[in-house]
């Protein structure tokens, strides 16, 4: 079984993960705490791991890539759609620091509770988790400096784009069976779109299945 140090050296530094804050976070967070016991030996390998309910925890490289793509800095306010195991939320909590905040929404109730319990046990007090359909975002806490969608919608939900600050970024896997990781940046007028990486994620369920384009 690989460990955290080997994961960072062989899967991240050897590729295009260069942000020192992201590398440090990936080295600090114990990924094995976020996978089922039956898959603990796979926790630091570079592939997705099942977490139940048809969901997965993304491979470490993709987690690091998406985190780096939001251009993290201390004090950011970040929204995550698709809490899953809570691992990505923990990484985000590390990069935004104690003065930042992470808000995460999960549509599967059992996963919401499991992730919230794990994050609480690990003292991630700057992470706020709730159950629900992430399509509409978290209006009461908007705007956000960054938004991560960790399941694939056919198109970016328009309400999420509207919850970005000016200059803020949204990173999401867009598409059906196979997707492209896309970064949207909110401008004074409109949005800038950049295609970044071919990926494969589980579909975003709920209202997102109805589509919706900016």
C-alpha positions in Angstrom: 0.0 0.0 0.0 1.3 3.4 -0.9 1.4 6.1 1.8 0.8 9.8 1.8 4.4 10.7 1.1 4.7 8.3 -1.8 1.4 9.6 -3.2 2.6 13.2 -3.2 6.0 12.4 -4.7 5.0 9.9 -7.3 1.5 10.9 -8.3 1.5 14.7 -7.8 4.9 16.3 -7.9 6.0 14.1 -10.8 3.1 15.5 -12.9 1.8 19.0 -13.0 0.8 19.7 -9.4 3.1 22.5 -8.3 1.1 24.6 -5.8 2.9 24.1 -2.5 -0.3 24.7 -0.5 -2.0 21.9 -2.4 0.9 19.5 -2.1 1.1 20.2 1.7 -2.6 19.6 2.1 -2.5 16.3 0.2 0.4 15.3 2.4 -1.4 16.2 5.6 -4.9 14.8 5.2 -5.1 11.0 6.0 -7.0 9.8 3.0 -7.5 6.3 4.5 -9.9 7.9 7.0 -12.3 8.7 4.1 -12.6 5.3 2.5 -14.5 2.2 3.6 -12.4 -0.3 5.7 -12.5 -2.8 2.9 -10.7 -0.4 0.6 -8.2 1.0 3.1 -5.3 -0.7 1.3 -6.2 1.2 -1.8 -6.5 4.6 -0.2 -3.3 6.2 -1.6 -3.3 4.5 -5.0 -4.0 6.6 -8.0 -7.5 5.5 -8.8 -11.0 6.2 -7.6 -12.3 4.1 -4.6 -16.0 3.1 -4.1 -17.6 4.7 -1.0 -21.1 3.1 -1.4 -24.4 4.3 -2.9 -22.9 4.2 -6.4 -20.4 7.0 -5.5 -16.6 7.1 -5.4 -13.8 9.1 -3.9 -11.8 10.6 -6.8 -8.2 9.6 -7.5 -5.7 11.7 -5.6 -4.3 13.4 -8.7 -7.8 14.6 -9.8 -8.5 15.9 -6.2 -5.2 17.8 -6.3 -5.7 19.1 -9.9 -9.2 20.4 -9.1 -7.9 22.1 -5.9 -5.0 23.7 -7.7 -7.4 24.9 -10.4 -9.4 27.1 -8.0 -6.1 29.0 -7.3 -6.4 28.5 -3.6 -5.4 31.1 -1.0 -6.0 31.5 2.7 -9.3 33.0 3.7 -11.3 31.9 0.6 -14.9 30.9 0.9 -15.5 27.8 -1.2 -18.7 25.8 -2.1 -18.4 22.1 -2.9 -21.2 20.3 -4.7 -20.9 16.5 -3.9 -19.4 16.0 -0.5 -19.1 12.2 -1.0 -16.7 10.9 1.6 -15.6 14.4 2.7 -12.0 14.0 1.5 -12.1 16.9 -1.0 -13.8 19.1 1.6 -10.9 18.3 4.0 -8.3 19.2 1.4 -10.2 22.5 0.7 -10.3 23.2 4.5 -6.5 22.8 4.6 -5.8 25.2 1.7 -8.2 28.0 2.8 -7.1 27.8 6.4 -8.8 28.7 9.6 -9.9 32.1 8.3 -11.5 30.5 5.2 -14.7 28.4 5.0 -15.9 25.4 3.1 -19.6 24.8 2.4 -20.4 21.3 1.0 -23.7 19.8 -0.2 -24.4 16.1 -0.6 -27.6 14.6 -2.2 -27.2 11.2 -0.5 -28.3 11.5 3.1 -26.3 8.6 4.5 -23.1 9.9 2.9 -23.8 13.4 4.3 -23.9 12.1 7.8 -20.9 9.9 7.4 -18.8 12.7 5.9 -20.0 15.2 8.5 -19.1 12.8 11.3 -15.6 12.1 9.9 -14.9 15.8 9.3 -16.1 16.7 12.8 -14.0 13.9 14.4 -10.9 15.4 12.5 -11.7 18.9 13.9 -12.4 20.5 10.5 -14.4 23.2 12.1 -14.4 25.4 9.0 -16.3 22.9 7.0 -20.1 23.1 6.9 -22.0 20.1 5.4 -25.7 19.7 4.6 -27.9 17.3 2.7 -29.6 18.4 -0.4 -29.6 18.9 -4.2 -26.6 21.1 -5.0 -28.1 22.5 -8.3 -29.4 25.6 -6.5 -26.1 26.0 -4.5 -26.2 27.6 -1.1 -27.8 31.1 -1.7 -27.7 32.1 2.0 -23.9 31.9 2.0 -23.2 33.3 -1.5 -21.1 34.7 -3.0 -18.2 32.3 -3.1 -14.7 32.8 -4.3 -14.7 29.3 -5.8 -17.1 26.5 -6.5 -16.1 22.8 -7.1 -18.6 20.3 -8.6 -17.4 16.8 -7.9 -20.1 15.0 -9.9 -20.7 15.5 -13.6 -23.7 17.6 -14.8 -24.5 17.7 -18.5 -24.1 21.5 -18.3 -23.1 23.9 -15.5 -26.1 24.8 -13.3 -26.8 28.5 -13.9 -27.6 29.2 -10.2 -24.0 28.1 -9.3 -22.4 30.5 -11.8 -24.4 33.3 -10.3 -23.1 32.6 -6.8 -19.5 33.3 -7.8 -17.8 36.5 -6.8 -16.5 38.7 -9.6 -13.2 37.0 -10.5 -14.2 33.8 -8.8 -13.9 30.4 -10.5 -16.1 27.3 -10.8 -14.4 24.0 -11.7 -16.6 21.1 -12.8 -16.5 17.9 -15.0 -19.0 18.6 -17.8 -20.5 15.9 -20.0 -22.3 12.6 -20.1 -20.3 9.3 -20.1 -16.9 11.0 -20.4 -16.3 14.6 -19.4 -13.9 17.5 -19.7 -12.9 19.3 -16.5 -13.9 22.9 -17.2 -13.0 26.1 -15.4 -15.4 29.1 -15.5 -14.2 32.5 -14.3 -16.8 35.2 -13.6 -16.0 38.5 -15.2 -17.6 41.9 -14.8 -19.7 40.9 -17.7 -20.2 37.2 -18.5 -17.9 34.3 -17.9 -14.6 33.0 -19.3 -14.5 29.3 -20.0 -11.4 27.1 -20.1 -11.3 23.3 -20.9 -8.6 21.7 -18.7 -8.6 17.9 -18.5 -10.4 14.8 -19.8 -12.0 13.0 -16.7 -14.6 10.5 -15.8 -17.0 11.2 -12.8 -20.3 9.8 -11.6 -23.2 11.8 -12.9 -24.6 14.7 -10.9 -28.1 13.7 -10.0 -31.2 15.7 -9.0 -32.3 18.8 -10.9 -29.0 18.9 -12.9 -30.2 16.1 -15.1 -32.6 18.6 -16.6 -29.6 20.6 -17.9 -29.3 24.4 -17.8 -26.6 26.5 -19.5 -25.2 29.9 -18.7 
